[in-house]
Amino acid sequence: MSDQGVGVLYTEYSGLKAGTSIASLWSYHTQTREPDRRDITLQPDGRHEYWLDRSDPLLNTILPGTHVSVVFNGGDGWAAGRTLATSALLPRAWVLGPGTRSRILRVGKSVRAVGAVISPTFTTDVLGVPAAELVDRIIPLEDLWSPSEVERMLHCHAQQGTVPTISALRDELTGRMRGPRSGTVGYACPGMVTAQGGRVSVYAMAERYGLGRRRFGREFFEATGLPPKLYARISRFQWLLRALLSNDVSRWASVSSAAGFYDQPHMINEFRTFAGSAPTVFFRPHCTAIESATIRLRGRPSEWQGRREPLSAEATR
């Protein structure tokens, strides 16, 4: 059977996460593209569906992010690494910590996975370790949860399907989360940085909490695993990624000032630092023989307008 027209549908379950402190609930699954399938579809129940071609760089890359992802894979094995030569097979259930560098991702032919993204603020509650111990790491979930808990979720995924599994994962995560730590740097401040796309002053944040910069930086690091300035830079990179996806390629130059960069070269250098290449290179299809692919940059002038949800499992992540 030909693989022509076969891709991966990435789905965000906004309705299922409503009223929780979970940043994202998502699924990946292989699907043949119907003739009328749009790149982005909003379903009546609030699900956002994003079509990804197999050569799409967003499917083949784990990008830097500030949050933590929990992933359950029920399809073919996945592999990840800094390069193809160093890529290693991932376990069926794994945790992706906050990331400062990009990785190559290979998801296999049959894709069937679900996951959740949580703020680093809740990492100790949910996983039993602080976010600082997970930075730039991918580790088996069995190292953090009991094997029986992991097997129960994998069995649910295999036997009951996607939505019941995501609902069960939501309940498992929220059941482990404690209440808000009102007034603390670690609870409120990271969310504020993310919401403002990293366009914040460390000095202003420290002053807001009545702390010196050194103490503020220490408390922020303890909560997120990242220094505040680096956390802000990665948040701005994530904002930039969504902005580039939301604008026609011809308008990318105008994005730099909106994202808080000095000029376009500054924006390109920062994107290259975190993604490994300039935007016009990164958003080309990933394939071994470039002649065999339809060359199309990823900017989408109509369907991406106004969208602000990330497409990585923090990505998806």
N, C-alpha and C positions, 0 to 999 in steps of 0.2 A: 504494500500500500504506500502511495506517495505521501511524503511529509509536506507537500506544497500546501500553504495556507494554514499550517498548524503552528500555533503559538501558545502563549501562556496568558491566562486571564488573571490579573491581580485585582483583588476585591477588598475594599475597605468597608467594614461593618460599623458604620457610624451609629446606627440605632442601638446595636448591642452594647456599645461602650458608653452610651449616654447615661449620665448620672454617676459615673464611676471616675476614679482617678487614673484610669488606664489611658495612655496616649493614643494607642492604635490597636485594633484587632483586624487581622488580615488573613487572606488565603491566596495561594497560588495553585492553579491547576491547568493542565494541558487541555487545549480545546482547538477544534477546527473552526476557522473564522467563517461565519456566515456572511453572505454577500452584503447584507445591510448592517453589519456590525460596525459601529463607530469606535474611534479610538477611546472615547470616554462615554460611559452610559450611566445615567442616574436611574436606578430602579425605584418603583413605587414605595418599597419598604425602606428607602434611604441608603441602600448600598450603592457605593461608587465602584464601577467596574472599569479597569484600565487594560486595554489590549496591548500586549508586548510581543513583538516579533522575536523569534529565537535569536536573532542577531542584535537585538536591542542592547545597548550598553547598560541600561538600567537593570536589565535582567542578569547581566554578566559581570556586575561589579558590586562589591560591598563598599559603600562610601563612608567617609568619616561621619560620626554623629555623636551626640551628647547623651543619648538614652541607652537603655538596655533592652535587648530583645530575647524572648524565649520562643524557640522554634521546634515544631514537631513535624517530621518528614515521613510521609507514608508512601512515597513514590520511589523512583530510582535514587541511588546515592548521590549526594552532593559533595563537591570538593572545593576547597578554598585555600588561597595562599598569596604571597606577595608576587609570585611568578608562577607560570605553568609548571616549571621544574620543581618548585617547592610546595605545590598544592598538596593537601592531604585530605583524605576522605573524612567527612564529618559524621558524627554519630546520628542516630535517628532522632534524638532529642538533645538540643544544645542551647547554649546561652552565648549571646554576642554582647560583649561589653562595650562601653564608650570607645569610639575609635578615633585615632588621630591621623591614620593613613589609610589609603584605599587598598582593597584586595581584589584579586580575580576570583570570580565565582563561576562554577560549572554545576548546573542543576540536573543534568541527566535528561534522557529522552522523555520519560513519563514523569510529569511533575504533579505532585499532590502534597501540599504542605499547608500548615496553619501556624499562626504565631501571634504574639502580643508584644507591644512596645510599652515600657514603663519608664517613668522618670527615675533618674539615679537616686532621687530622694527616698524612694521606696525599696531600693535594692536590698538593704539589710533586712527589712521586714519580709520580703517575698523570697529571697534566696539565701538569707543567712550570712551574707558577706557584704562588706561595704563596696561601693562602686569602684573605689581606688584599686581593689584587688582584681578587677575585671577589665581594666583599661587595655585596649589593643589585644584582647584575648578572646578565643573561642574555646569553651570548655563543655564537656558533657554535663547535661542536667543532672545525671545520676551522681555527680560529685557534690551536688548541692541539695537535691531532694532524695528521698529514699527510692530505691529501685522499684518498690511496689507502687509508689505514687506516679512515677514516670510511666511504668507499664500500664497503669490504669488509664492514663491519658492516651497513650498510643493505641490501646485496645478500643477506646471510645472512637478514636479517629478511624480505625479500620472497620469497625462494625456499624457505627451510627451516622457517619457522614460529616460534612464540613460544619454546618450550622450548630448541631448539637455539641460537637467538639469545641467550637469556639465559645459557646455558651458555658460549657463546663470549665474551660480554661479561664474565662472571665470570673466565674464564681470562685475558682481556686485562688486566683490572684487577689481578688478583692477581699476574700476571707482572711488573707494573710496581712493585709495592709492595716496599720494602725491609724488612728485619727490624726488630723493635721497638727503639726507642731507650730501653732500660731506664734508669730513674733520672732521666729528663728530665721537666720540667714538661709539655712539649708532647705527650708520648706518653700518659702515664697520667692526668694531671689532667683534661683535657676529658671523658674517658670517665667519670670518677668524678662529675663535676658532672652529666652527663646521667643516669647511673644513679640519682642521688639526687634527680632531678627539680628541680635547681636550688636545693635547700634546703641550701645550704652557706655557710660564712663565708669570705670572701676572706682575712681575717686568718688563720684557722685553716689554710687551704690553703697560704698563704705560709710559715707556721710549720712545717707538715709537711715542706716541702722545704728548710727552713733558710735562707729568703730573706727579704729585706725586701719590703714590699708593692710598692714601686716596681719593683724588679727582677723580682719575680714577675709583676707585671702586664705588664711588657715582654716577658718570655719567653712568657707565655700568649698575648698578642696576636700575637706572631710565629708561633705555632703554629696559631692558630685564625682570625685576622683580626678578632677581637672582643675588647674588654676583658673581664676575668673577670666583672665585675658584670653587664654586659649579657648575656654568654653565659649566666650563671646565670638571669637574668630570662627569657630566651627559652626555656631548658630548662624552667623552671617553667611557662611558658605552654603548652608542648607537653604537659607532664604534666597540666596543668589541662584541656586539650582532650580528652585521653583519659579523664580522670576524669568529665567532663561527659557524654561519650558512653557511659560505663559505668554511669550512674545515671539513675534516673527523674527527670523534670523536677522533680517535687515534692521531691526530695532534693538539688537543686543547692545549696541554702543551706548544707548541712552540709559541702560540699566545700571551702569557703574555708579553714577551719582546717587540714584535712588537707594542703592545698597550701602552707601556710605564710603565708597572708595574715592581716592584722590582723582583718578582718571582711569581710562580704559586699560592702559598697560598694568596699572596696579591691580585692577580686577582680574585680568588674565593671569598675572603672576600668582595671585592668591588662589584662583581656581586650580592652576597647575600644581600648586603646593599640596592641595588636598585631594584632587582627582587624578593627578599623575600626568595630565596633559592639558593643553589649552581647550576651551569649550568647543571650538570648531573641529578639533580632532576627537575629543571625547564623545561627542554626540553623533559621530558616524557609526554605522553598523559594525559590530565586531564579527569578523569572519576571517577564515584563513586565506581565501582568494577574493580580494575585494572586487574583482571584475564580476564575480558571480552574484553580487548583491546589488540591489537598487540603491544608489547612493542618495541618501536623503538625510539632511540634518534634522535634528529632533524638534526644532521649534515648530509650534503649531498655532497659527494665528487666530483660529476661531475656537476650537474646542478646549484649548487650555486657558482661554481668557478667564480671569477671575478665580481659577483654581488655586488653592493654597495648601492642599494636603500633600505631604511628601510621598514619593513613590519608592523609597527604599525601606527595608525592614528596619529601620530607623530609620533600618531599614531595612525595612526591608528591606526597611529596612526593607 
